[in-house]
Amino acid sequence: MKRAYILIAVLLLAVFSYLVYQYSYFAYDEINGFVILEQKDFMDNKGWLHITGKVKNMEEPEEKARILVEFYNKDNQSVGKTVYYFDENISKGEVKDYDVFKIDNLDQVDTYKFTIER
């Protein structure tokens, strides 16, 4: 009986570890040398869609980094793009906040694609 409890505990620990690993992998995606540390989207009180978060530069300093977000409708057709330029250079290892927003055609937006360009 004691062995059964130990086996169940080990299996639960393995499942928990796997789930934490999977979440960590998706939460810290790397795009063109930048790691996304945080990201969320929400509608503000004006009805604008915001995509906010933090990115960390993992490569050499970058002067012209920008975030490009393309928005798609339910038929996967593009309904607009928004570009966010960082105010300053981003040094290697530096973390920067971002706030990308869209104010028009929001009734058509179903999903979006987030990329960082150098």
Summary of the structure (lengths in Angstrom):
residues: 118
radius of gyration: 19.4
end to end distance: 59.2
largest distance: 63.2
contacts: 289
relative contact order: 0.21
helix: 25%
strand: 45%
